[in-house]
Amino acid sequence: MQNDVDNIYMEKSAASVSVQLDKLFVVKLSNVMPFLIPLLTRLIKVHMFLVDKLRGMIPWLMRNVEDLPSVWIIKRVGNVVRERLKSGKRQMDLLQLMLDVATNDEVKDNENEDLTTKHLHYSEVLSNVFLFMVAGFESTATALAFSTYVLATEPDVQKKLQQEIDEN
């Protein structure tokens, strides 16, 4: 995949990091009115759900409606994960390592939990695979800027990070 610049995964990975989030109307609106973020998040999820359902019901009408590149990648990764779990076929790769510790159960961070009982939720596996795929297209400076933004706008994430730093 890395050597084939015309590979669809390479194209989608490059496209997913080239999206200028600050230009999107939804992002501008959420910056001006942050109290709308939960509503906007739900609307986006409903929109994606409806597009998927319509694509299944009337494919000839929806064939020109494309997913966002990041959504496209996550769907494909989800298909790979489901296929791996269904077939039981084991591979020697990073995805297999993550699947070995993955669970569908609720994952809680407890201070007294043994390191050997740590698990990833399957949604975290998908997120991590997506991150590894697109990481090569993103600069360190941009990744640090985004991390800083998330920490500034998500107090619970900031608190969790601070606790992990204090523990180690």
DSSP file (Angstrom, degrees, kcal/mol; ACC not computed):
  #  RESIDUE AA STRUCTURE BP1 BP2  ACC     N-H-->O    O-->H-N    N-H-->O    O-->H-N    TCO  KAPPA ALPHA  PHI   PSI    X-CA   Y-CA   Z-CA
    1    1 A M    >         0   0    0      0, 0.0     3,-0.7     0, 0.0     6,-0.3   0.000 360.0 360.0 360.0 -41.3    0.0    0.0    0.0
    2    2 A Q  T 3   +     0   0    0      1,-0.2     5,-0.0     3,-0.0     3,-0.0   0.808 360.0  47.5 -65.4 -29.1    2.8    2.5    0.9
    3    3 A N  T 3  S+     0   0    0      1,-0.1     2,-0.9     2,-0.0    -1,-0.2   0.633  96.6  77.3 -87.8 -13.8    4.5    2.2   -2.5
    4    4 A D    X   -     0   0    0     -3,-0.7     3,-1.6     1,-0.2     6,-0.2  -0.822  56.3-175.6-101.2  99.5    1.3    2.6   -4.6
    5    5 A V  T 3  S+     0   0    0     -2,-0.9    -1,-0.2     1,-0.3    -2,-0.0   0.696  83.7  57.6 -69.8 -17.2    0.4    6.3   -4.6
    6    6 A D  T 3  S+     0   0    0     -3,-0.1    -1,-0.3     4,-0.1     2,-0.1   0.389  76.3 125.9 -92.3   3.7   -2.8    5.5   -6.5
    7    7 A N    <>  -     0   0    0     -3,-1.6     4,-2.4    -6,-0.3     3,-0.3  -0.405  66.1-131.4 -62.7 135.3   -4.1    3.1   -3.9
    8    8 A I  H  > S+     0   0    0      1,-0.2     4,-2.6     2,-0.2     5,-0.2   0.836 107.3  54.1 -60.6 -34.6   -7.6    4.2   -2.7
    9    9 A Y  H  > S+     0   0    0      2,-0.2     4,-2.3     1,-0.2    -1,-0.2   0.888 108.7  48.8 -67.5 -38.2   -6.5    3.9    0.9
   10   10 A M  H  > S+     0   0    0     -3,-0.3     4,-2.5    -6,-0.2    -2,-0.2   0.919 112.7  48.5 -65.0 -43.3   -3.6    6.3    0.3
   11   11 A E  H  X S+     0   0    0     -4,-2.4     4,-2.4     1,-0.2    -2,-0.2   0.926 113.7  45.6 -63.2 -44.9   -5.9    8.7   -1.5
   12   12 A K  H  X S+     0   0    0     -4,-2.6     4,-2.2     2,-0.2    -1,-0.2   0.875 112.0  52.1 -67.9 -36.8   -8.5    8.7    1.3
   13   13 A S  H  X S+     0   0    0     -4,-2.3     4,-1.2     2,-0.2    -2,-0.2   0.932 112.3  45.4 -63.8 -45.1   -5.9    9.0    4.0
   14   14 A A  H  X S+     0   0    0     -4,-2.5     4,-0.9     1,-0.2     3,-0.3   0.904 114.0  49.5 -64.2 -40.7   -4.4   12.1    2.2
   15   15 A A  H  X S+     0   0    0     -4,-2.4     4,-0.6     1,-0.2     3,-0.2   0.848 104.4  59.2 -67.4 -33.4   -7.9   13.5    1.7
   16   16 A S  H  < S+     0   0    0     -4,-2.2     3,-0.2     1,-0.2    -1,-0.2   0.825 110.7  40.7 -68.9 -29.6   -8.9   13.0    5.3
   17   17 A V  H  < S+     0   0    0     -4,-1.2    -1,-0.2    -3,-0.3    -2,-0.2   0.593 107.0  63.6 -92.0 -10.4   -6.0   15.2    6.6
   18   18 A S  H  < S+     0   0    0     -4,-0.9     2,-0.3    -3,-0.2    -2,-0.2   0.554  74.3 110.7 -88.8  -6.5   -6.4   17.8    3.9
   19   19 A V     <  -     0   0    0     -4,-0.6     2,-1.2    -3,-0.2     3,-0.1  -0.525  68.4-137.6 -67.6 127.1   -9.9   18.8    5.0
   20   20 A Q    >>  -     0   0    0     -2,-0.3     3,-1.7     1,-0.2     4,-0.5  -0.741  19.4-172.0 -89.4  96.6   -9.8   22.3    6.5
   21   21 A L  G >4 S+     0   0    0     -2,-1.2     3,-1.3     1,-0.3     6,-0.3   0.833  79.4  62.8 -60.4 -34.8  -12.0   21.8    9.6
   22   22 A D  G 34 S+     0   0    0      1,-0.3    -1,-0.3    -3,-0.1    -2,-0.1   0.664 100.0  56.0 -68.0 -13.1  -12.0   25.5   10.4
   23   23 A K  G <4 S+     0   0    0     -3,-1.7    -1,-0.3     4,-0.1    -2,-0.2   0.624  83.1 104.2 -90.3 -15.2  -13.7   26.2    7.1
   24   24 A L  S <X S-     0   0    0     -3,-1.3     4,-2.3    -4,-0.5     5,-0.2  -0.459  71.7-135.9 -71.5 137.4  -16.7   23.9    7.8
   25   25 A F  H  > S+     0   0    0      1,-0.2     4,-2.9     2,-0.2     5,-0.2   0.887 104.0  55.3 -58.7 -41.6  -19.9   25.6    8.7
   26   26 A V  H  > S+     0   0    0      1,-0.2     4,-2.3     2,-0.2    -1,-0.2   0.893 109.3  47.0 -61.7 -40.3  -20.6   23.2   11.6
   27   27 A V  H  > S+     0   0    0     -6,-0.3     4,-1.9     2,-0.2    -1,-0.2   0.916 112.4  49.3 -68.8 -43.0  -17.2   23.9   13.1
   28   28 A K  H  X S+     0   0    0     -4,-2.3     4,-1.8     1,-0.2    -2,-0.2   0.925 112.4  48.5 -60.7 -43.6  -17.7   27.7   12.8
   29   29 A L  H  X S+     0   0    0     -4,-2.9     4,-2.9     1,-0.2    -2,-0.2   0.905 110.9  49.7 -63.9 -42.0  -21.1   27.4   14.4
   30   30 A S  H  < S+     0   0    0     -4,-2.3    -1,-0.2     1,-0.2    -2,-0.2   0.807 109.0  53.3 -69.4 -27.8  -19.8   25.3   17.2
   31   31 A N  H  < S+     0   0    0     -4,-1.9    -1,-0.2     1,-0.1    -2,-0.2   0.878 115.1  40.0 -70.5 -37.4  -17.0   27.8   17.9
   32   32 A V  H  < S+     0   0    0     -4,-1.8    -2,-0.2     1,-0.3    -3,-0.2   0.880 132.4  24.3 -78.0 -39.6  -19.5   30.6   18.1
   33   33 A M    ><  +     0   0    0     -4,-2.9     3,-2.3    -5,-0.2    -1,-0.3  -0.697  66.9 174.5-127.7  78.7  -22.1   28.7   20.0
   34   34 A P  G >  S+     0   0    0      0, 0.0     3,-1.6     0, 0.0    -1,-0.1   0.727  74.0  72.0 -61.1 -21.9  -20.4   25.9   21.9
   35   35 A F  G 3  S+     0   0    0      1,-0.3     4,-0.3     2,-0.1    -5,-0.1   0.676  91.3  61.2 -67.1 -14.2  -23.7   24.9   23.7
   36   36 A L  G <> S+     0   0    0     -3,-2.3     4,-3.1    -7,-0.2     5,-0.3   0.528  75.3  95.9 -86.4  -6.6  -24.9   23.6   20.3
   37   37 A I  H <> S+     0   0    0     -3,-1.6     4,-2.7     1,-0.2     5,-0.2   0.899  82.8  48.6 -55.8 -47.2  -22.1   21.0   20.0
   38   38 A P  H  > S+     0   0    0      0, 0.0     4,-2.1     0, 0.0    -1,-0.2   0.920 115.1  45.8 -60.0 -40.5  -24.1   18.0   21.5
   39   39 A L  H  > S+     0   0    0     -4,-0.3     4,-2.5     2,-0.2    -2,-0.2   0.931 113.5  48.3 -65.8 -45.5  -27.0   18.8   19.1
   40   40 A L  H  X S+     0   0    0     -4,-3.1     4,-2.4     1,-0.2    -1,-0.2   0.886 109.9  53.1 -63.1 -38.6  -24.7   19.3   16.1
   41   41 A T  H  X S+     0   0    0     -4,-2.7     4,-2.2    -5,-0.3    -1,-0.2   0.929 110.5  46.8 -61.6 -45.1  -23.0   16.0   16.9
   42   42 A R  H  X S+     0   0    0     -4,-2.1     4,-2.7    -5,-0.2    -2,-0.2   0.912 110.9  52.5 -63.2 -42.0  -26.3   14.2   17.0
   43   43 A L  H  X S+     0   0    0     -4,-2.5     4,-2.6     1,-0.2    -2,-0.2   0.903 109.3  49.0 -61.5 -41.3  -27.4   15.8   13.7
   44   44 A I  H  X S+     0   0    0     -4,-2.4     4,-2.5     2,-0.2    -1,-0.2   0.917 111.9  48.6 -64.7 -42.5  -24.2   14.7   12.0
   45   45 A K  H  X S+     0   0    0     -4,-2.2     4,-2.3     2,-0.2    -2,-0.2   0.903 112.4  48.4 -64.3 -40.7  -24.6   11.1   13.3
   46   46 A V  H  X S+     0   0    0     -4,-2.7     4,-2.8     2,-0.2    -2,-0.2   0.911 110.8  51.8 -64.3 -42.3  -28.3   11.1   12.2
   47   47 A H  H  X S+     0   0    0     -4,-2.6     4,-2.5     1,-0.2    -2,-0.2   0.932 111.0  46.7 -59.1 -47.4  -27.2   12.4    8.8
   48   48 A M  H  X S+     0   0    0     -4,-2.5     4,-2.1     1,-0.2    -1,-0.2   0.893 112.7  50.3 -63.3 -39.9  -24.6    9.6    8.4
   49   49 A F  H  X S+     0   0    0     -4,-2.3     4,-2.4     2,-0.2    -2,-0.2   0.928 111.7  47.6 -63.1 -46.0  -27.1    7.0    9.5
   50   50 A L  H  X S+     0   0    0     -4,-2.8     4,-3.0     1,-0.2     5,-0.3   0.900 109.9  52.0 -64.3 -41.3  -29.7    8.2    7.0
   51   51 A V  H  X S+     0   0    0     -4,-2.5     4,-2.4    -5,-0.2    -1,-0.2   0.924 111.0  48.5 -61.2 -43.5  -27.2    8.3    4.1
   52   52 A D  H  X S+     0   0    0     -4,-2.1     4,-1.6     2,-0.2    -2,-0.2   0.923 113.6  46.3 -61.4 -44.8  -26.2    4.7    4.9
   53   53 A K  H  X S+     0   0    0     -4,-2.4     4,-2.1     1,-0.2    -2,-0.2   0.924 114.1  47.4 -65.1 -44.7  -29.9    3.6    5.0
   54   54 A L  H  X S+     0   0    0     -4,-3.0     4,-3.2     1,-0.2     8,-0.2   0.873 108.0  56.3 -64.8 -36.3  -30.8    5.4    1.8
   55   55 A R  H  < S+     0   0    0     -4,-2.4    -1,-0.2    -5,-0.3    -2,-0.2   0.871 111.1  44.6 -62.3 -36.1  -27.7    4.0    0.1
   56   56 A G  H  < S+     0   0    0     -4,-1.6    -2,-0.2    -5,-0.2    -1,-0.2   0.850 119.2  41.3 -74.6 -35.1  -29.0    0.5    0.9
   57   57 A M  H  < S+     0   0    0     -4,-2.1    -2,-0.2     1,-0.2    -3,-0.2   0.897 133.1  15.7 -82.7 -42.5  -32.6    1.2   -0.1
   58   58 A I    >X  +     0   0    0     -4,-3.2     4,-1.5    -5,-0.2     3,-1.0  -0.623  67.5 166.8-132.9  74.9  -32.0    3.2   -3.3
   59   59 A P  H 3> S+     0   0    0      0, 0.0     4,-0.9     0, 0.0    -1,-0.1   0.828  74.7  60.2 -61.9 -33.7  -28.4    2.7   -4.4
   60   60 A W  H 34 S+     0   0    0      1,-0.2     4,-0.1     2,-0.2     3,-0.1   0.813 109.6  43.7 -65.6 -28.4  -29.0    4.2   -7.9
   61   61 A L  H <4 S+     0   0    0     -3,-1.0     3,-0.4    -7,-0.2    -1,-0.2   0.804 119.1  41.9 -82.5 -31.6  -30.0    7.5   -6.3
   62   62 A M  H >< S+     0   0    0     -4,-1.5     3,-1.6    -8,-0.2    -2,-0.2   0.354  81.1 101.1-100.0   5.6  -27.3    7.6   -3.7
   63   63 A R  T 3< S+     0   0    0     -4,-0.9    -1,-0.2     1,-0.3    -2,-0.1   0.762  83.5  51.1 -66.3 -22.5  -24.3    6.4   -5.8
   64   64 A N  T 3  S+     0   0    0     -3,-0.4     2,-0.8    -4,-0.1    -1,-0.3   0.473  88.4  93.2 -91.4  -1.9  -23.0   10.0   -6.2
   65   65 A V    <   -     0   0    0     -3,-1.6     2,-0.3   -14,-0.1    -3,-0.0  -0.824  63.6-165.5 -94.1 111.3  -23.1   10.7   -2.4
   66   66 A E        -     0   0    0     -2,-0.8     2,-0.1     1,-0.1    -2,-0.1  -0.682  17.7-118.9 -98.1 149.9  -19.7    9.9   -1.0
   67   67 A D        -     0   0    0     -2,-0.3    -1,-0.1     1,-0.1   -19,-0.0  -0.411  43.2 -90.0 -72.1 157.9  -18.7    9.5    2.6
   68   68 A L     >  -     0   0    0      1,-0.1     4,-2.7    -2,-0.1     3,-0.3  -0.435  43.5-111.5 -60.8 147.4  -16.1   11.8    4.1
   69   69 A P  H  > S+     0   0    0      0, 0.0     4,-2.3     0, 0.0     5,-0.2   0.880 118.0  49.7 -54.4 -41.0  -12.7   10.2    3.6
   70   70 A S  H  > S+     0   0    0      1,-0.2     4,-2.3     2,-0.2     5,-0.2   0.888 111.6  48.6 -66.9 -37.1  -12.2    9.6    7.3
   71   71 A V  H  > S+     0   0    0     -3,-0.3     4,-2.4     2,-0.2    -1,-0.2   0.902 109.7  53.2 -66.8 -40.7  -15.6    7.9    7.5
   72   72 A W  H  X S+     0   0    0     -4,-2.7     4,-2.0     2,-0.2    -2,-0.2   0.925 110.8  46.3 -58.7 -46.5  -14.8    5.8    4.4
   73   73 A I  H  X S+     0   0    0     -4,-2.3     4,-2.7     1,-0.2     5,-0.2   0.931 111.8  50.1 -63.3 -46.5  -11.6    4.6    6.1
   74   74 A I  H  X S+     0   0    0     -4,-2.3     4,-2.4     1,-0.2    -1,-0.2   0.878 109.8  51.5 -63.0 -37.7  -13.2    3.8    9.4
   75   75 A K  H  X S+     0   0    0     -4,-2.4     4,-2.1     2,-0.2    -1,-0.2   0.925 111.5  47.0 -63.4 -43.5  -16.0    1.8    7.6
   76   76 A R  H  X S+     0   0    0     -4,-2.0     4,-2.2     2,-0.2    -2,-0.2   0.907 112.1  49.5 -65.8 -41.3  -13.4   -0.2    5.7
   77   77 A V  H  X S+     0   0    0     -4,-2.7     4,-2.7     1,-0.2    -1,-0.2   0.909 109.1  53.5 -62.7 -40.9  -11.4   -0.8    8.9
   78   78 A G  H  X S+     0   0    0     -4,-2.4     4,-2.6    -5,-0.2    -2,-0.2   0.891 107.5  51.1 -59.4 -40.1  -14.6   -1.9   10.6
   79   79 A N  H  X S+     0   0    0     -4,-2.1     4,-2.4     2,-0.2    -1,-0.2   0.907 110.3  48.9 -63.4 -41.8  -15.2   -4.4    7.8
   80   80 A V  H  X S+     0   0    0     -4,-2.2     4,-2.6     2,-0.2    -2,-0.2   0.920 112.0  48.8 -63.6 -43.8  -11.7   -5.8    8.2
   81   81 A V  H  X S+     0   0    0     -4,-2.7     4,-2.5     2,-0.2     5,-0.2   0.935 112.3  47.8 -62.3 -46.7  -12.2   -6.1   12.0
   82   82 A R  H  X S+     0   0    0     -4,-2.6     4,-2.5     1,-0.2    -1,-0.2   0.906 112.5  49.5 -61.0 -41.5  -15.5   -7.9   11.6
   83   83 A E  H  X S+     0   0    0     -4,-2.4     4,-2.7     2,-0.2     6,-0.3   0.907 111.0  49.4 -64.8 -42.0  -14.1  -10.3    9.0
   84   84 A R  H  X S+     0   0    0     -4,-2.6     4,-1.8     1,-0.2     5,-0.3   0.921 113.8  45.6 -62.3 -43.8  -11.1  -11.1   11.2
   85   85 A L  H  < S+     0   0    0     -4,-2.5    -2,-0.2     1,-0.2    -1,-0.2   0.888 115.2  47.5 -67.6 -38.6  -13.4  -11.8   14.2
   86   86 A K  H  < S+     0   0    0     -4,-2.5    -2,-0.2    -5,-0.2    -1,-0.2   0.911 117.1  40.7 -69.3 -43.3  -15.8  -13.8   12.1
   87   87 A S  H  < S-     0   0    0     -4,-2.7    -1,-0.2    -5,-0.2    -2,-0.2   0.769  92.2-142.0 -79.2 -25.1  -13.1  -16.0   10.4
   88   88 A G     <  +     0   0    0     -4,-1.8     2,-0.3     1,-0.3    -3,-0.1   0.542  47.3 151.6  73.8   4.5  -11.0  -16.4   13.5
   89   89 A K        -     0   0    0     -5,-0.3     2,-0.4    -6,-0.3    -1,-0.3  -0.542  35.4-146.6 -72.6 129.0   -7.9  -16.1   11.2
   90   90 A R        -     0   0    0     -2,-0.3     2,-0.3    -3,-0.1    -1,-0.0  -0.814  14.7-171.2-102.4 137.3   -5.0  -14.7   13.1
   91   91 A Q        -     0   0    0     -2,-0.4     2,-1.1     2,-0.1    -7,-0.0  -0.817  30.7-118.0-118.5 160.9   -2.4  -12.5   11.5
   92   92 A M  S    S+     0   0    0     -2,-0.3     2,-0.3     4,-0.1    -2,-0.0  -0.700  74.5 102.0 -98.6  80.0    1.0  -11.2   12.8
   93   93 A D  S  > S-     0   0    0     -2,-1.1     4,-1.6     1,-0.1     3,-0.2  -0.922  85.5 -92.9-151.2 175.6    0.3   -7.5   12.8
   94   94 A L  H  > S+     0   0    0     -2,-0.3     4,-2.2     1,-0.2     5,-0.2   0.866 119.9  58.0 -63.4 -38.2   -0.6   -4.5   15.0
   95   95 A L  H  > S+     0   0    0      1,-0.2     4,-2.6     2,-0.2    -1,-0.2   0.910 105.0  51.0 -59.3 -42.2   -4.4   -5.0   14.3
   96   96 A Q  H  > S+     0   0    0      1,-0.2     4,-2.0     2,-0.2    -1,-0.2   0.889 107.5  53.1 -64.0 -38.7   -4.2   -8.5   15.7
   97   97 A L  H  X S+     0   0    0     -4,-1.6     4,-0.8     1,-0.2    -1,-0.2   0.913 112.0  45.3 -61.8 -41.6   -2.5   -7.3   18.8
   98   98 A M  H >< S+     0   0    0     -4,-2.2     3,-0.7     1,-0.2     4,-0.3   0.894 111.7  51.8 -69.4 -38.7   -5.2   -4.7   19.4
   99   99 A L  H >< S+     0   0    0     -4,-2.6     3,-0.9     1,-0.2    -1,-0.2   0.832 101.0  63.0 -66.4 -30.8   -7.9   -7.3   18.7
  100  100 A D  H 3< S+     0   0    0     -4,-2.0    -1,-0.2     1,-0.2    -2,-0.2   0.809 113.3  34.0 -63.5 -28.8   -6.4   -9.7   21.2
  101  101 A V  T << S+     0   0    0     -4,-0.8    19,-1.9    -3,-0.7    -1,-0.2   0.299  97.3 113.3-107.9   8.9   -7.1   -7.2   24.0
  102  102 A A  E <   +a  120   0A   0     -3,-0.9     2,-0.3    -4,-0.3    19,-0.2  -0.457  39.3 177.7 -84.3 155.1  -10.3   -5.8   22.6
  103  103 A T  E     -a  121   0A   0     17,-2.1    19,-1.2     2,-0.2     4,-0.1  -0.979  36.2-140.5-149.2 156.9  -13.7   -6.2   24.2
  104  104 A N  S    S+     0   0    0     -2,-0.3     3,-0.1    17,-0.2    17,-0.1   0.552  77.3 100.2 -92.0 -11.5  -17.3   -5.1   23.7
  105  105 A D  S    S-     0   0    0      1,-0.1     2,-0.2    -3,-0.0    -2,-0.2  -0.254  92.6 -83.4 -70.2 161.9  -17.8   -4.6   27.4
  106  106 A E        -     0   0    0      1,-0.1     2,-0.6    15,-0.1    -1,-0.1  -0.481  44.4-140.2 -65.9 132.0  -17.6   -1.1   28.9
  107  107 A V        -     0   0    0     -2,-0.2     2,-0.4    -3,-0.1    14,-0.1  -0.863  22.1-174.9-100.8 122.2  -14.0   -0.2   29.6
  108  108 A K        -     0   0    0     -2,-0.6     2,-0.8     2,-0.0    11,-0.1  -0.920  23.4-133.9-117.7 142.3  -13.4    1.6   32.8
  109  109 A D        +     0   0    0     -2,-0.4     2,-0.4     9,-0.1     3,-0.0  -0.851  31.8 176.1 -93.3 111.1  -10.1    3.1   34.1
  110  110 A N    >   -     0   0    0     -2,-0.8     3,-1.2     1,-0.1    -2,-0.0  -0.932  32.9-137.3-115.8 140.7   -9.7    2.1   37.7
  111  111 A E  T 3  S+     0   0    0     -2,-0.4    -1,-0.1     1,-0.2    -2,-0.0   0.834 103.7  48.8 -64.4 -32.6   -6.6    3.0   39.7
  112  112 A N  T 3  S+     0   0    0      2,-0.0    -1,-0.2    -3,-0.0     2,-0.2   0.370  83.4 119.3 -91.4   5.5   -6.4   -0.5   41.3
  113  113 A E    <   -     0   0    0     -3,-1.2     2,-0.1     1,-0.1     5,-0.1  -0.494  67.5-116.3 -75.5 137.8   -6.7   -2.4   38.1
  114  114 A D    >   -     0   0    0     -2,-0.2     3,-1.3     1,-0.1     4,-0.2  -0.388  18.8-122.8 -68.6 150.1   -3.8   -4.7   37.1
  115  115 A L  G >  S+     0   0    0      1,-0.3     3,-1.3     2,-0.2    -1,-0.1   0.833 110.7  61.3 -61.8 -32.5   -2.0   -3.9   33.9
  116  116 A T  G 3  S+     0   0    0      1,-0.3    -1,-0.3     3,-0.0    -2,-0.0   0.652  99.1  56.2 -72.0 -14.2   -2.8   -7.3   32.5
  117  117 A T  G <  S+     0   0    0     -3,-1.3    -1,-0.3     2,-0.1    -2,-0.2   0.344  76.9 122.3 -99.7   7.7   -6.5   -6.7   32.7
  118  118 A K    <   -     0   0    0     -3,-1.3     2,-0.3    -4,-0.2    -9,-0.1  -0.469  40.9-175.2 -69.4 138.4   -6.5   -3.5   30.5
  119  119 A H        -     0   0    0     -2,-0.2     2,-0.4   -11,-0.1   -17,-0.2  -0.928  21.8-135.7-132.5 156.9   -8.7   -3.7   27.5
  120  120 A L  E     -a  102   0A   0    -19,-1.9   -17,-2.1    -2,-0.3     2,-0.2  -0.873  23.9-126.2-104.2 145.1   -9.5   -1.7   24.4
  121  121 A H  E >>  -a  103   0A   0     -2,-0.4     4,-1.6   -19,-0.2     3,-0.9  -0.632  27.6-113.8 -82.6 152.7  -13.0   -1.2   23.3
  122  122 A Y  H 3> S+     0   0    0    -19,-1.2     4,-2.1     1,-0.3     5,-0.2   0.832 118.6  58.1 -59.2 -31.7  -13.6   -2.1   19.6
  123  123 A S  H 3> S+     0   0    0      1,-0.2     4,-2.1     2,-0.2    -1,-0.3   0.853 104.5  51.9 -65.4 -32.5  -14.3    1.5   18.8
  124  124 A E  H <> S+     0   0    0     -3,-0.9     4,-2.5     2,-0.2    -2,-0.2   0.844 105.8  54.4 -70.9 -33.3  -10.9    2.4   20.2
  125  125 A V  H  X S+     0   0    0     -4,-1.6     4,-2.5     2,-0.2     5,-0.2   0.945 109.8  46.9 -62.2 -47.5   -9.3   -0.3   17.9
  126  126 A L  H  X S+     0   0    0     -4,-2.1     4,-2.4     1,-0.2    -2,-0.2   0.925 113.0  49.0 -60.1 -45.0  -11.0    1.4   14.9
  127  127 A S  H  X S+     0   0    0     -4,-2.1     4,-2.5     1,-0.2    -1,-0.2   0.903 111.9  48.7 -62.3 -42.0   -9.9    4.8   16.0
  128  128 A N  H  X S+     0   0    0     -4,-2.5     4,-2.5     2,-0.2    -1,-0.2   0.902 110.7  49.2 -67.5 -40.9   -6.3    3.6   16.6
  129  129 A V  H  X S+     0   0    0     -4,-2.5     4,-2.1     2,-0.2    -2,-0.2   0.925 112.0  49.7 -63.8 -42.9   -6.1    1.9   13.2
  130  130 A F  H  X S+     0   0    0     -4,-2.4     4,-2.2    -5,-0.2     5,-0.2   0.934 110.5  50.9 -58.3 -46.0   -7.4    5.1   11.5
  131  131 A L  H  X S+     0   0    0     -4,-2.5     4,-1.5     1,-0.2    -2,-0.2   0.911 110.1  48.6 -59.7 -44.4   -4.9    7.2   13.4
  132  132 A F  H  < S+     0   0    0     -4,-2.5     4,-0.5     1,-0.2    -1,-0.2   0.859 111.1  51.8 -65.4 -34.5   -2.0    4.9   12.3
  133  133 A M  H  < S+     0   0    0     -4,-2.1     3,-0.3     1,-0.2    -2,-0.2   0.913 119.0  33.0 -68.9 -42.0   -3.2    5.0    8.7
  134  134 A V  H >X S+     0   0    0     -4,-2.2     3,-1.7     1,-0.2     4,-0.5   0.568  94.7  89.5 -93.3  -7.8   -3.4    8.8    8.5
  135  135 A A  G >< S+     0   0    0     -4,-1.5     3,-1.0     1,-0.3    -1,-0.2   0.834  81.1  60.5 -60.3 -33.4   -0.5    9.6   10.8
  136  136 A G  G 34 S+     0   0    0     -4,-0.5    -1,-0.3    -3,-0.3    -2,-0.1   0.678 103.7  51.0 -68.4 -16.0    2.0    9.6    8.0
  137  137 A F  G <4 S+     0   0    0     -3,-1.7     2,-0.4    -4,-0.1    -1,-0.2   0.545  99.5  76.3 -96.0  -8.4    0.2   12.4    6.2
  138  138 A E  S << S-     0   0    0     -3,-1.0     2,-0.1    -4,-0.5  -120,-0.0  -0.828  76.7-126.4-110.6 141.0    0.1   14.7    9.2
  139  139 A S     >  -     0   0    0     -2,-0.4     4,-2.2     1,-0.1     5,-0.2  -0.459  20.8-120.4 -81.3 157.0    2.9   16.8   10.6
  140  140 A T  H  > S+     0   0    0      1,-0.2     4,-2.7     2,-0.2     5,-0.2   0.889 112.9  56.1 -61.7 -39.9    3.9   16.6   14.2
  141  141 A A  H  > S+     0   0    0      1,-0.2     4,-2.3     2,-0.2    -1,-0.2   0.909 108.9  45.7 -61.4 -42.5    3.2   20.4   14.7
  142  142 A T  H  > S+     0   0    0      2,-0.2     4,-2.6     1,-0.2    -1,-0.2   0.903 112.3  51.0 -68.0 -40.3   -0.4   19.9   13.4
  143  143 A A  H  X S+     0   0    0     -4,-2.2     4,-2.4     2,-0.2    -2,-0.2   0.910 112.1  47.0 -63.2 -41.7   -0.9   16.9   15.6
  144  144 A L  H  X S+     0   0    0     -4,-2.7     4,-2.5     2,-0.2    -2,-0.2   0.887 111.3  51.6 -66.6 -38.5    0.4   18.8   18.7
  145  145 A A  H  X S+     0   0    0     -4,-2.3     4,-2.2    -5,-0.2    -2,-0.2   0.917 111.8  46.5 -64.1 -42.3   -1.8   21.8   17.8
  146  146 A F  H  X S+     0   0    0     -4,-2.6     4,-2.7     2,-0.2    -2,-0.2   0.914 111.5  51.5 -66.1 -42.0   -4.9   19.5   17.6
  147  147 A S  H  X S+     0   0    0     -4,-2.4     4,-2.5     1,-0.2    -2,-0.2   0.910 110.2  49.4 -60.4 -41.9   -4.0   17.7   20.8
  148  148 A T  H  X S+     0   0    0     -4,-2.5     4,-2.0     2,-0.2    -1,-0.2   0.903 110.5  50.7 -63.1 -41.5   -3.7   21.1   22.6
  149  149 A Y  H  X S+     0   0    0     -4,-2.2     4,-2.0     2,-0.2    -2,-0.2   0.932 110.7  48.1 -61.6 -46.4   -7.0   22.2   21.2
  150  150 A V  H  X S+     0   0    0     -4,-2.7     4,-1.8     1,-0.2     8,-0.2   0.919 112.1  49.4 -61.8 -43.5   -8.7   19.0   22.4
  151  151 A L  H  < S+     0   0    0     -4,-2.5     7,-0.3     1,-0.2    -1,-0.2   0.855 112.5  48.5 -64.4 -33.7   -7.2   19.4   25.8
  152  152 A A  H  < S+     0   0    0     -4,-2.0    -1,-0.2    -5,-0.2    -2,-0.2   0.818 119.6  36.4 -75.3 -30.3   -8.3   23.0   26.0
  153  153 A T  H  < S+     0   0    0     -4,-2.0    -2,-0.2     1,-0.2    -1,-0.2   0.581 112.7  58.0-100.6 -10.7  -11.9   22.3   24.9
  154  154 A E     X  -     0   0    0     -4,-1.8     4,-2.2    -5,-0.2     3,-0.5  -0.801  58.1-179.4-122.5  88.7  -12.4   18.9   26.7
  155  155 A P  H  > S+     0   0    0      0, 0.0     4,-2.6     0, 0.0     5,-0.2   0.826  82.5  55.9 -59.3 -33.2  -11.9   19.3   30.5
  156  156 A D  H  > S+     0   0    0      2,-0.2     4,-2.1     1,-0.2     5,-0.1   0.888 109.0  46.6 -68.1 -36.8  -12.6   15.6   31.2
  157  157 A V  H  > S+     0   0    0     -3,-0.5     4,-2.5     2,-0.2    -1,-0.2   0.903 112.6  50.8 -67.8 -41.1   -9.9   14.6   28.7
  158  158 A Q  H  X S+     0   0    0     -4,-2.2     4,-2.4    -7,-0.3    -2,-0.2   0.911 110.7  48.6 -61.6 -42.9   -7.5   17.1   30.3
  159  159 A K  H  X S+     0   0    0     -4,-2.6     4,-2.3     2,-0.2    -1,-0.2   0.908 111.0  50.3 -64.3 -42.5   -8.2   15.8   33.8
  160  160 A K  H  X S+     0   0    0     -4,-2.1     4,-2.2     2,-0.2    -2,-0.2   0.915 111.3  48.5 -63.0 -43.2   -7.7   12.2   32.7
  161  161 A L  H  X S+     0   0    0     -4,-2.5     4,-2.4     1,-0.2    -2,-0.2   0.918 110.7  51.0 -62.2 -43.7   -4.3   13.1   31.1
  162  162 A Q  H  X S+     0   0    0     -4,-2.4     4,-2.6     1,-0.2    -2,-0.2   0.895 109.6  50.5 -62.0 -40.0   -3.3   15.0   34.2
  163  163 A Q  H  X S+     0   0    0     -4,-2.3     4,-2.1     2,-0.2    -1,-0.2   0.910 110.4  49.2 -64.1 -42.0   -4.2   12.0   36.4
  164  164 A E  H  X S+     0   0    0     -4,-2.2     4,-1.2     2,-0.2    -2,-0.2   0.887 112.2  48.5 -65.6 -38.0   -2.1    9.6   34.1
  165  165 A I  H  < S+     0   0    0     -4,-2.4     3,-0.3     1,-0.2    -2,-0.2   0.927 111.5  49.6 -66.0 -44.5    0.8   12.0   34.3
  166  166 A D  H  < S+     0   0    0     -4,-2.6    -2,-0.2     1,-0.2    -1,-0.2   0.851 108.7  53.5 -63.5 -34.9    0.6   12.3   38.0
  167  167 A E  H  <        0   0    0     -4,-2.1    -1,-0.2     1,-0.2    -2,-0.2   0.804 360.0 360.0 -70.3 -29.2    0.5    8.5   38.4
  168  168 A N     <        0   0    0     -4,-1.2    -1,-0.2    -3,-0.3    -2,-0.2   0.407 360.0 360.0-106.8 360.0    3.6    8.0   36.4
